Amino acid sequence: MSKSTAIAFFNSNPSWGGGEKWHFDMGCRLRQRGHHVVFFVQRGGELEQRVRESDFPYESVEISNYSFINPVKSGRIKKLFQKHRVQSVILNLPSDVKIAGLAAKRAGVQKIIYRRGTALPVHNNFFNRGLFRRVVTHIVTNSRETKSLLLKRNPRMVDTGKIHVIYNGIDFEAFERHQAEPAFNHREETLVLGNAGRFVEQKGHPFLLDVARKLKEKNVPFKLLLAGEGKLRDTIGEQVRREQLDDCVEFTGFISDIKAFMQSIDLFVLPSLWEGFGYVIVEAMACRKPVVAFDISSNPEIIRDGQNGFLVPMGDTDAFVERILELHRNPEKREEMGRRARAFAEQHFNIHRTVKEIEELVQSPENPGNRE
């Protein structure tokens, strides 16, 4: 077992999302490896409840985007870092970097790590330049695309030697142990397409309904399962009714058992406009499902076009339909592509590799340089 390190996860997001799931899972795994892990969480948030139920030591904070200008709040966080003798801290939100990053530096924390999972540029201003150059010691991005966008507005804002691309991972052993039956049953001749994600503009659901309309016009026997919730759910539902797609599009609501969902489908389809890291793609690949997606942002880092899935030009729903039809007409190719998808995911997106890389980062005596 590696030498124990005192690691803090600072995450002030009150809601539960991909970043919170990553922080909680990584905290659990690092604790299992003998490290002392403490959480700093937003008071009353979902993450606070989970760390409390899991008996983690934690501190409740109340952070907003402007908390960093409050010297009393900053001073309290500094003292809490010292109380827990934190050696490394992993930060989640930009607001966390502002207050907790500065407090950690004043407290003498050795590693101040910003994990960025958002595939959007960072504002290049005086304050951010100071944070990234003088406060943050390392940056972890979840894809090369996220790294690229971090540097887009000014490549000199961040020392690239600080940036480490560490992909999200799946616990394949636990995935295999989990017994899941298909959540939905359909006629054998029906091609079942699946999509899981929030109903927000980023996820591109209108493109998927255009694909469904074109498949229906071609008299393809199919069913499209849409899993998830979100602010555009009613808007998308209205479009389904308006275009008379009710008979082939089914809303499943939030899915807690993603393996059961994936085992109900033949293909996973993802029309997202951008993705920091398409974790749901990897979940589909873990279930040996080929994926058809737009050739955007980090998707090419996961999907090898023509090998374990298909990438089509952004917005080209005709090409999207043709790739779906190709796999519909050739079940053997679909199965072979699914096997390759699983093998690729196991090789590149295994949780043990992710934990090892994070552990090496928090324990390294100095900045080891850029890793990809």
Contacts in CASP RR format, 6 or more apart in sequence:
PFRMAT RR
TARGET T0000
AUTHOR 0000-0000-0000
METHOD contacts of the structure
MODEL  1
MSKSTAIAFFNSNPSWGGGEKWHFDMGCRLRQRGHHVVFFVQRGGELEQR
VRESDFPYESVEISNYSFINPVKSGRIKKLFQKHRVQSVILNLPSDVKIA
GLAAKRAGVQKIIYRRGTALPVHNNFFNRGLFRRVVTHIVTNSRETKSLL
LKRNPRMVDTGKIHVIYNGIDFEAFERHQAEPAFNHREETLVLGNAGRFV
EQKGHPFLLDVARKLKEKNVPFKLLLAGEGKLRDTIGEQVRREQLDDCVE
FTGFISDIKAFMQSIDLFVLPSLWEGFGYVIVEAMACRKPVVAFDISSNP
EIIRDGQNGFLVPMGDTDAFVERILELHRNPEKREEMGRRARAFAEQHFN
IHRTVKEIEELVQSPENPGNRE
1 33 0 8 1.000
1 34 0 8 1.000
2 33 0 8 1.000
2 34 0 8 1.000
2 35 0 8 1.000
2 359 0 8 1.000
2 363 0 8 1.000
3 363 0 8 1.000
4 34 0 8 1.000
4 35 0 8 1.000
4 36 0 8 1.000
5 35 0 8 1.000
5 36 0 8 1.000
5 87 0 8 1.000
5 88 0 8 1.000
5 362 0 8 1.000
5 363 0 8 1.000
6 35 0 8 1.000
6 36 0 8 1.000
6 38 0 8 1.000
6 84 0 8 1.000
6 85 0 8 1.000
6 86 0 8 1.000
6 87 0 8 1.000
6 88 0 8 1.000
7 27 0 8 1.000
7 30 0 8 1.000
7 35 0 8 1.000
7 36 0 8 1.000
7 37 0 8 1.000
7 38 0 8 1.000
7 86 0 8 1.000
7 87 0 8 1.000
7 88 0 8 1.000
7 89 0 8 1.000
7 90 0 8 1.000
7 362 0 8 1.000
8 37 0 8 1.000
8 38 0 8 1.000
8 39 0 8 1.000
8 40 0 8 1.000
8 81 0 8 1.000
8 84 0 8 1.000
8 86 0 8 1.000
8 88 0 8 1.000
8 89 0 8 1.000
8 90 0 8 1.000
8 109 0 8 1.000
9 23 0 8 1.000
9 24 0 8 1.000
9 26 0 8 1.000
9 27 0 8 1.000
9 37 0 8 1.000
9 38 0 8 1.000
9 39 0 8 1.000
9 40 0 8 1.000
9 89 0 8 1.000
9 90 0 8 1.000
9 92 0 8 1.000
10 39 0 8 1.000
10 40 0 8 1.000
10 89 0 8 1.000
10 90 0 8 1.000
10 91 0 8 1.000
10 92 0 8 1.000
10 96 0 8 1.000
10 100 0 8 1.000
10 101 0 8 1.000
11 19 0 8 1.000
11 20 0 8 1.000
11 23 0 8 1.000
11 39 0 8 1.000
11 40 0 8 1.000
11 41 0 8 1.000
11 42 0 8 1.000
11 47 0 8 1.000
11 91 0 8 1.000
11 92 0 8 1.000
11 93 0 8 1.000
11 96 0 8 1.000
12 40 0 8 1.000
12 41 0 8 1.000
12 42 0 8 1.000
12 61 0 8 1.000
12 63 0 8 1.000
12 92 0 8 1.000
12 93 0 8 1.000
12 95 0 8 1.000
12 96 0 8 1.000
13 19 0 8 1.000
13 20 0 8 1.000
13 42 0 8 1.000
13 47 0 8 1.000
13 92 0 8 1.000
13 93 0 8 1.000
14 42 0 8 1.000
14 44 0 8 1.000
14 45 0 8 1.000
14 46 0 8 1.000
15 45 0 8 1.000
15 46 0 8 1.000
16 46 0 8 1.000
16 47 0 8 1.000
18 279 0 8 1.000
19 92 0 8 1.000
19 115 0 8 1.000
19 117 0 8 1.000
20 46 0 8 1.000
20 47 0 8 1.000
20 92 0 8 1.000
22 115 0 8 1.000
22 168 0 8 1.000
23 39 0 8 1.000
23 47 0 8 1.000
23 90 0 8 1.000
23 92 0 8 1.000
23 115 0 8 1.000
24 47 0 8 1.000
24 50 0 8 1.000
24 51 0 8 1.000
24 54 0 8 1.000
25 351 0 8 1.000
26 90 0 8 1.000
26 354 0 8 1.000
26 355 0 8 1.000
26 358 0 8 1.000
27 37 0 8 1.000
27 39 0 8 1.000
27 56 0 8 1.000
28 54 0 8 1.000
29 351 0 8 1.000
29 355 0 8 1.000
30 37 0 8 1.000
30 355 0 8 1.000
30 358 0 8 1.000
30 359 0 8 1.000
31 37 0 8 1.000
31 56 0 8 1.000
33 355 0 8 1.000
33 359 0 8 1.000
35 359 0 8 1.000
35 362 0 8 1.000
36 84 0 8 1.000
37 56 0 8 1.000
37 57 0 8 1.000
38 56 0 8 1.000
38 57 0 8 1.000
38 58 0 8 1.000
38 59 0 8 1.000
38 84 0 8 1.000
38 86 0 8 1.000
39 47 0 8 1.000
39 51 0 8 1.000
39 56 0 8 1.000
39 57 0 8 1.000
39 58 0 8 1.000
39 59 0 8 1.000
40 58 0 8 1.000
40 59 0 8 1.000
40 61 0 8 1.000
40 77 0 8 1.000
40 80 0 8 1.000
40 100 0 8 1.000
41 47 0 8 1.000
41 48 0 8 1.000
41 51 0 8 1.000
41 58 0 8 1.000
41 59 0 8 1.000
41 60 0 8 1.000
41 61 0 8 1.000
42 48 0 8 1.000
42 60 0 8 1.000
42 61 0 8 1.000
42 62 0 8 1.000
42 63 0 8 1.000
43 60 0 8 1.000
43 61 0 8 1.000
43 62 0 8 1.000
44 60 0 8 1.000
48 58 0 8 1.000
48 60 0 8 1.000
51 58 0 8 1.000
52 58 0 8 1.000
57 84 0 8 1.000
59 80 0 8 1.000
59 84 0 8 1.000
61 73 0 8 1.000
61 77 0 8 1.000
63 73 0 8 1.000
63 95 0 8 1.000
63 96 0 8 1.000
63 99 0 8 1.000
63 100 0 8 1.000
64 95 0 8 1.000
65 94 0 8 1.000
65 95 0 8 1.000
65 98 0 8 1.000
67 73 0 8 1.000
67 74 0 8 1.000
67 95 0 8 1.000
67 98 0 8 1.000
67 99 0 8 1.000
68 74 0 8 1.000
68 95 0 8 1.000
68 98 0 8 1.000
68 99 0 8 1.000
68 102 0 8 1.000
70 99 0 8 1.000
73 99 0 8 1.000
74 99 0 8 1.000
74 102 0 8 1.000
74 103 0 8 1.000
74 106 0 8 1.000
75 103 0 8 1.000
75 106 0 8 1.000
77 99 0 8 1.000
77 100 0 8 1.000
77 103 0 8 1.000
78 103 0 8 1.000
78 104 0 8 1.000
78 106 0 8 1.000
78 107 0 8 1.000
79 107 0 8 1.000
81 89 0 8 1.000
81 103 0 8 1.000
81 104 0 8 1.000
81 107 0 8 1.000
81 108 0 8 1.000
81 109 0 8 1.000
82 107 0 8 1.000
86 104 0 8 1.000
86 107 0 8 1.000
86 109 0 8 1.000
87 109 0 8 1.000
87 110 0 8 1.000
87 111 0 8 1.000
87 362 0 8 1.000
88 109 0 8 1.000
88 110 0 8 1.000
88 111 0 8 1.000
88 112 0 8 1.000
88 113 0 8 1.000
88 362 0 8 1.000
89 100 0 8 1.000
89 101 0 8 1.000
89 104 0 8 1.000
89 109 0 8 1.000
89 111 0 8 1.000
89 112 0 8 1.000
89 113 0 8 1.000
90 113 0 8 1.000
90 114 0 8 1.000
90 115 0 8 1.000
90 140 0 8 1.000
90 358 0 8 1.000
90 362 0 8 1.000
91 97 0 8 1.000
91 100 0 8 1.000
91 101 0 8 1.000
91 112 0 8 1.000
91 113 0 8 1.000
91 114 0 8 1.000
91 115 0 8 1.000
91 136 0 8 1.000
92 115 0 8 1.000
94 122 0 8 1.000
97 114 0 8 1.000
97 131 0 8 1.000
97 135 0 8 1.000
97 136 0 8 1.000
98 127 0 8 1.000
98 131 0 8 1.000
101 112 0 8 1.000
101 131 0 8 1.000
101 135 0 8 1.000
101 136 0 8 1.000
102 131 0 8 1.000
102 135 0 8 1.000
104 112 0 8 1.000
104 135 0 8 1.000
105 112 0 8 1.000
105 134 0 8 1.000
105 135 0 8 1.000
110 137 0 8 1.000
111 137 0 8 1.000
111 138 0 8 1.000
111 361 0 8 1.000
111 362 0 8 1.000
112 135 0 8 1.000
112 136 0 8 1.000
112 137 0 8 1.000
112 138 0 8 1.000
113 136 0 8 1.000
113 137 0 8 1.000
113 138 0 8 1.000
113 139 0 8 1.000
113 140 0 8 1.000
113 361 0 8 1.000
113 362 0 8 1.000
114 136 0 8 1.000
114 138 0 8 1.000
114 139 0 8 1.000
114 140 0 8 1.000
115 139 0 8 1.000
115 140 0 8 1.000
115 141 0 8 1.000
115 142 0 8 1.000
116 139 0 8 1.000
116 140 0 8 1.000
116 141 0 8 1.000
116 142 0 8 1.000
116 146 0 8 1.000
116 150 0 8 1.000
117 141 0 8 1.000
117 142 0 8 1.000
117 143 0 8 1.000
117 146 0 8 1.000
117 276 0 8 1.000
117 277 0 8 1.000
118 146 0 8 1.000
118 276 0 8 1.000
119 143 0 8 1.000
119 145 0 8 1.000
119 146 0 8 1.000
119 149 0 8 1.000
119 274 0 8 1.000
119 275 0 8 1.000
119 276 0 8 1.000
119 297 0 8 1.000
119 298 0 8 1.000
120 149 0 8 1.000
121 149 0 8 1.000
121 150 0 8 1.000
121 152 0 8 1.000
121 153 0 8 1.000
122 128 0 8 1.000
122 132 0 8 1.000
122 150 0 8 1.000
122 153 0 8 1.000
122 157 0 8 1.000
123 153 0 8 1.000
124 153 0 8 1.000
124 154 0 8 1.000
124 157 0 8 1.000
128 157 0 8 1.000
129 154 0 8 1.000
129 157 0 8 1.000
132 139 0 8 1.000
132 157 0 8 1.000
132 158 0 8 1.000
132 159 0 8 1.000
132 162 0 8 1.000
133 157 0 8 1.000
133 158 0 8 1.000
133 159 0 8 1.000
136 162 0 8 1.000
137 162 0 8 1.000
137 367 0 8 1.000
138 162 0 8 1.000
138 163 0 8 1.000
138 164 0 8 1.000
138 361 0 8 1.000
138 367 0 8 1.000
139 150 0 8 1.000
139 158 0 8 1.000
139 162 0 8 1.000
139 163 0 8 1.000
139 164 0 8 1.000
140 163 0 8 1.000
140 164 0 8 1.000
140 165 0 8 1.000
140 166 0 8 1.000
140 358 0 8 1.000
140 361 0 8 1.000
141 147 0 8 1.000
141 150 0 8 1.000
141 163 0 8 1.000
141 164 0 8 1.000
141 165 0 8 1.000
141 166 0 8 1.000
142 165 0 8 1.000
142 166 0 8 1.000
142 167 0 8 1.000
142 168 0 8 1.000
142 276 0 8 1.000
142 277 0 8 1.000
142 298 0 8 1.000
143 165 0 8 1.000
143 167 0 8 1.000
143 276 0 8 1.000
143 277 0 8 1.000
143 297 0 8 1.000
143 298 0 8 1.000
143 301 0 8 1.000
144 165 0 8 1.000
144 298 0 8 1.000
144 301 0 8 1.000
144 372 0 8 1.000
145 275 0 8 1.000
145 276 0 8 1.000
145 297 0 8 1.000
145 298 0 8 1.000
145 301 0 8 1.000
146 165 0 8 1.000
146 276 0 8 1.000
146 277 0 8 1.000
146 298 0 8 1.000
147 163 0 8 1.000
147 165 0 8 1.000
150 158 0 8 1.000
150 163 0 8 1.000
151 157 0 8 1.000
151 158 0 8 1.000
151 160 0 8 1.000
151 163 0 8 1.000
160 370 0 8 1.000
161 367 0 8 1.000
161 369 0 8 1.000
161 370 0 8 1.000
162 367 0 8 1.000
162 369 0 8 1.000
162 370 0 8 1.000
163 370 0 8 1.000
164 357 0 8 1.000
164 361 0 8 1.000
164 369 0 8 1.000
164 370 0 8 1.000
164 371 0 8 1.000
164 372 0 8 1.000
165 371 0 8 1.000
165 372 0 8 1.000
166 354 0 8 1.000
166 357 0 8 1.000
166 358 0 8 1.000
166 361 0 8 1.000
166 371 0 8 1.000
167 277 0 8 1.000
167 301 0 8 1.000
167 348 0 8 1.000
167 349 0 8 1.000
167 353 0 8 1.000
167 354 0 8 1.000
168 277 0 8 1.000
168 279 0 8 1.000
168 282 0 8 1.000
168 349 0 8 1.000
168 354 0 8 1.000
169 279 0 8 1.000
169 282 0 8 1.000
169 349 0 8 1.000
169 350 0 8 1.000
169 351 0 8 1.000
169 353 0 8 1.000
169 354 0 8 1.000
170 282 0 8 1.000
170 283 0 8 1.000
170 286 0 8 1.000
170 345 0 8 1.000
170 349 0 8 1.000
170 350 0 8 1.000
170 351 0 8 1.000
171 351 0 8 1.000
171 352 0 8 1.000
172 286 0 8 1.000
172 345 0 8 1.000
172 346 0 8 1.000
172 350 0 8 1.000
172 351 0 8 1.000
175 259 0 8 1.000
175 286 0 8 1.000
178 259 0 8 1.000
180 257 0 8 1.000
180 259 0 8 1.000
180 260 0 8 1.000
180 263 0 8 1.000
181 260 0 8 1.000
181 263 0 8 1.000
182 260 0 8 1.000
182 263 0 8 1.000
182 264 0 8 1.000
183 252 0 8 1.000
183 255 0 8 1.000
183 257 0 8 1.000
183 260 0 8 1.000
183 261 0 8 1.000
183 263 0 8 1.000
183 264 0 8 1.000
184 192 0 8 1.000
184 225 0 8 1.000
184 250 0 8 1.000
184 252 0 8 1.000
184 261 0 8 1.000
184 264 0 8 1.000
185 264 0 8 1.000
186 192 0 8 1.000
186 223 0 8 1.000
186 264 0 8 1.000
187 221 0 8 1.000
189 221 0 8 1.000
190 221 0 8 1.000
190 222 0 8 1.000
190 223 0 8 1.000
191 220 0 8 1.000
191 221 0 8 1.000
191 222 0 8 1.000
191 223 0 8 1.000
191 266 0 8 1.000
191 267 0 8 1.000
191 324 0 8 1.000
191 328 0 8 1.000
192 222 0 8 1.000
192 223 0 8 1.000
192 225 0 8 1.000
192 264 0 8 1.000
192 265 0 8 1.000
192 266 0 8 1.000
192 267 0 8 1.000
193 222 0 8 1.000
193 223 0 8 1.000
193 224 0 8 1.000
193 225 0 8 1.000
193 265 0 8 1.000
193 266 0 8 1.000
193 267 0 8 1.000
193 268 0 8 1.000
193 269 0 8 1.000
193 324 0 8 1.000
194 224 0 8 1.000
194 225 0 8 1.000
194 226 0 8 1.000
194 227 0 8 1.000
194 261 0 8 1.000
194 265 0 8 1.000
194 267 0 8 1.000
194 268 0 8 1.000
194 269 0 8 1.000
195 205 0 8 1.000
195 208 0 8 1.000
195 224 0 8 1.000
195 225 0 8 1.000
195 226 0 8 1.000
195 227 0 8 1.000
195 268 0 8 1.000
195 269 0 8 1.000
195 270 0 8 1.000
195 271 0 8 1.000
196 227 0 8 1.000
196 228 0 8 1.000
196 255 0 8 1.000
196 258 0 8 1.000
196 261 0 8 1.000
196 268 0 8 1.000
196 280 0 8 1.000
197 203 0 8 1.000
197 227 0 8 1.000
197 228 0 8 1.000
197 280 0 8 1.000
198 228 0 8 1.000
198 229 0 8 1.000
198 230 0 8 1.000
199 205 0 8 1.000
199 228 0 8 1.000
199 229 0 8 1.000
199 230 0 8 1.000
199 231 0 8 1.000
199 232 0 8 1.000
199 233 0 8 1.000
199 235 0 8 1.000
199 236 0 8 1.000
200 230 0 8 1.000
200 231 0 8 1.000
200 232 0 8 1.000
201 232 0 8 1.000
201 273 0 8 1.000
202 272 0 8 1.000
202 273 0 8 1.000
202 274 0 8 1.000
203 271 0 8 1.000
203 272 0 8 1.000
203 273 0 8 1.000
204 271 0 8 1.000
204 272 0 8 1.000
204 273 0 8 1.000
205 226 0 8 1.000
205 232 0 8 1.000
205 236 0 8 1.000
205 271 0 8 1.000
206 236 0 8 1.000
206 239 0 8 1.000
207 271 0 8 1.000
207 294 0 8 1.000
207 315 0 8 1.000
207 317 0 8 1.000
207 320 0 8 1.000
208 224 0 8 1.000
208 226 0 8 1.000
208 269 0 8 1.000
208 271 0 8 1.000
209 236 0 8 1.000
209 239 0 8 1.000
209 240 0 8 1.000
209 243 0 8 1.000
209 245 0 8 1.000
209 249 0 8 1.000
210 317 0 8 1.000
211 269 0 8 1.000
211 271 0 8 1.000
211 317 0 8 1.000
211 320 0 8 1.000
211 321 0 8 1.000
211 324 0 8 1.000
212 222 0 8 1.000
212 224 0 8 1.000
212 245 0 8 1.000
212 248 0 8 1.000
212 249 0 8 1.000
213 243 0 8 1.000
213 245 0 8 1.000
214 317 0 8 1.000
214 318 0 8 1.000
214 321 0 8 1.000
215 222 0 8 1.000
215 248 0 8 1.000
215 321 0 8 1.000
215 324 0 8 1.000
215 325 0 8 1.000
216 222 0 8 1.000
216 245 0 8 1.000
216 248 0 8 1.000
218 321 0 8 1.000
218 325 0 8 1.000
220 325 0 8 1.000
220 328 0 8 1.000
222 248 0 8 1.000
222 328 0 8 1.000
223 248 0 8 1.000
223 249 0 8 1.000
223 250 0 8 1.000
224 245 0 8 1.000
224 248 0 8 1.000
224 249 0 8 1.000
224 250 0 8 1.000
224 269 0 8 1.000
225 250 0 8 1.000
225 252 0 8 1.000
225 261 0 8 1.000
225 264 0 8 1.000
225 265 0 8 1.000
226 236 0 8 1.000
226 249 0 8 1.000
226 250 0 8 1.000
226 251 0 8 1.000
226 252 0 8 1.000
226 253 0 8 1.000
227 252 0 8 1.000
227 253 0 8 1.000
227 254 0 8 1.000
227 255 0 8 1.000
227 261 0 8 1.000
228 251 0 8 1.000
228 252 0 8 1.000
228 253 0 8 1.000
228 254 0 8 1.000
228 255 0 8 1.000
229 253 0 8 1.000
229 254 0 8 1.000
233 251 0 8 1.000
237 251 0 8 1.000
240 246 0 8 1.000
240 249 0 8 1.000
252 261 0 8 1.000
255 261 0 8 1.000
258 280 0 8 1.000
258 283 0 8 1.000
259 283 0 8 1.000
259 286 0 8 1.000
259 287 0 8 1.000
262 268 0 8 1.000
262 283 0 8 1.000
262 284 0 8 1.000
262 286 0 8 1.000
262 287 0 8 1.000
262 289 0 8 1.000
263 287 0 8 1.000
265 289 0 8 1.000
266 289 0 8 1.000
266 327 0 8 1.000
266 328 0 8 1.000
266 334 0 8 1.000
267 289 0 8 1.000
267 290 0 8 1.000
267 291 0 8 1.000
267 292 0 8 1.000
267 324 0 8 1.000
267 327 0 8 1.000
267 334 0 8 1.000
268 280 0 8 1.000
268 281 0 8 1.000
268 284 0 8 1.000
268 289 0 8 1.000
268 290 0 8 1.000
268 291 0 8 1.000
268 292 0 8 1.000
269 291 0 8 1.000
269 292 0 8 1.000
269 293 0 8 1.000
269 320 0 8 1.000
269 324 0 8 1.000
270 278 0 8 1.000
270 280 0 8 1.000
270 281 0 8 1.000
270 291 0 8 1.000
270 292 0 8 1.000
270 293 0 8 1.000
270 294 0 8 1.000
270 299 0 8 1.000
271 293 0 8 1.000
271 294 0 8 1.000
271 315 0 8 1.000
271 320 0 8 1.000
272 278 0 8 1.000
272 293 0 8 1.000
272 294 0 8 1.000
272 296 0 8 1.000
272 297 0 8 1.000
272 299 0 8 1.000
273 294 0 8 1.000
273 296 0 8 1.000
273 314 0 8 1.000
274 296 0 8 1.000
274 297 0 8 1.000
275 296 0 8 1.000
275 297 0 8 1.000
275 298 0 8 1.000
275 299 0 8 1.000
276 297 0 8 1.000
276 298 0 8 1.000
277 298 0 8 1.000
277 301 0 8 1.000
277 302 0 8 1.000
278 298 0 8 1.000
278 299 0 8 1.000
278 302 0 8 1.000
281 291 0 8 1.000
281 293 0 8 1.000
281 299 0 8 1.000
281 302 0 8 1.000
281 303 0 8 1.000
282 302 0 8 1.000
282 345 0 8 1.000
282 349 0 8 1.000
284 291 0 8 1.000
284 341 0 8 1.000
285 291 0 8 1.000
285 302 0 8 1.000
285 308 0 8 1.000
285 338 0 8 1.000
285 341 0 8 1.000
285 342 0 8 1.000
285 344 0 8 1.000
285 345 0 8 1.000
286 342 0 8 1.000
286 345 0 8 1.000
286 346 0 8 1.000
287 342 0 8 1.000
288 335 0 8 1.000
288 338 0 8 1.000
288 339 0 8 1.000
288 341 0 8 1.000
288 342 0 8 1.000
289 338 0 8 1.000
289 341 0 8 1.000
290 308 0 8 1.000
290 309 0 8 1.000
290 310 0 8 1.000
290 327 0 8 1.000
290 334 0 8 1.000
290 337 0 8 1.000
290 338 0 8 1.000
290 341 0 8 1.000
291 303 0 8 1.000
291 308 0 8 1.000
291 309 0 8 1.000
291 310 0 8 1.000
291 341 0 8 1.000
292 309 0 8 1.000
292 310 0 8 1.000
292 312 0 8 1.000
292 320 0 8 1.000
292 323 0 8 1.000
292 324 0 8 1.000
292 327 0 8 1.000
293 299 0 8 1.000
293 303 0 8 1.000
293 310 0 8 1.000
293 311 0 8 1.000
293 312 0 8 1.000
294 311 0 8 1.000
294 312 0 8 1.000
294 313 0 8 1.000
294 314 0 8 1.000
294 315 0 8 1.000
294 320 0 8 1.000
295 305 0 8 1.000
295 311 0 8 1.000
295 312 0 8 1.000
295 313 0 8 1.000
295 314 0 8 1.000
296 314 0 8 1.000
299 311 0 8 1.000
300 311 0 8 1.000
302 349 0 8 1.000
303 309 0 8 1.000
303 310 0 8 1.000
303 311 0 8 1.000
304 340 0 8 1.000
304 344 0 8 1.000
305 311 0 8 1.000
306 337 0 8 1.000
307 337 0 8 1.000
307 340 0 8 1.000
307 344 0 8 1.000
308 337 0 8 1.000
308 338 0 8 1.000
308 340 0 8 1.000
308 341 0 8 1.000
308 344 0 8 1.000
309 337 0 8 1.000
309 338 0 8 1.000
309 341 0 8 1.000
310 323 0 8 1.000
310 326 0 8 1.000
310 327 0 8 1.000
312 319 0 8 1.000
312 320 0 8 1.000
312 323 0 8 1.000
313 319 0 8 1.000
326 333 0 8 1.000
327 333 0 8 1.000
327 334 0 8 1.000
327 337 0 8 1.000
328 334 0 8 1.000
357 371 0 8 1.000
360 368 0 8 1.000
361 368 0 8 1.000
END
